[in-house]
Structures are given as structure tokens and as C-alpha cells.
Amino acid sequence: MEDPDLAVALRYDAGEDDAPRVSAKGRGAIAAQIVAVARAHGVAVRRDRGLAQLLATLEIDSPIPVAAFAAVAAILAHLYRVDRQLAAHHGRAAER
């Protein structure tokens, strides 16, 4: 995703949120900055144009719609698995 034309960032705190929420969104240079900041902080980036288009219609801090739950849940499950594998590989307990 070298030059994204659309990016949406999500946040999810299991102790605070009922569902993942949109934390940032943008097109063009803003999309590129969202992706760059995510990568700089070690956040995995996934390209899914249809999901991004759906999520981009939401206001910042809005929970994701039910229609997006399955797709977002699959992404989060994958990211949590990868995080645990990396933690085990580096000899530290997973933080999630």
C-alpha cells in the first residue's frame, strides 16, 4: 500500500468499547500519513478497498456497523495471532 488513496484507522479497547471505532480517516496525502503513522508504530496495515469505503462513510469515533463486524473481527483475530507469535518468538509474554 505505497500510495493509498483512502485509509481508515480503527481502535478497539475491549474494556472500554462495545465495538471497534473509527479513529482516523482520509484520502490522498492524509491517507498516506495514516498508513505511515501506523507503520511507524508497528501497527499492521491491511488493504481492503470495499471495507475502507464502508468505514470512511462513518464519523470519527463512530462504532463500526454490524455489516463490517465479520471482516473487522477476522482482521483483529489475525493481528492478535501474529502479535502472540511475535511475542513468543522474541521470548516475551503477549500483552493482549
C-alpha positions, 0 to 999 in steps of 0.5 A, a space after each residue: 500500500 505505497 500510495 493509498 488513496 483512502 485509509 481508515 484507522 480503527 481502535 478497539 479497547 475491549 474494556 472500554 468499547 462495545 465495538 471497534 471505532 473509527 479513529 482516523 480517516 482520509 484520502 490522498 496525502 492524509 491517507 498516506 500519513 495514516 498508513 505511515 503513522 501506523 507503520 511507524 508504530 508497528 501497527 499492521 496495515 491491511 488493504 481492503 478497498 470495499 471495507 475502507 469505503 464502508 468505514 470512511 462513510 462513518 464519523 470519527 469515533 463512530 462504532 463500526 456497523 454490524 455489516 463490517 463486524 465479520 471482516 473487522 473481527 477476522 482482521 483483529 483475530 489475525 493481528 492478535 495471532 501474529 502479535 502472540 507469535 511475535 511475542 513468543 518468538 522474541 521470548 516475551 509474554 503477549 500483552 493482549 
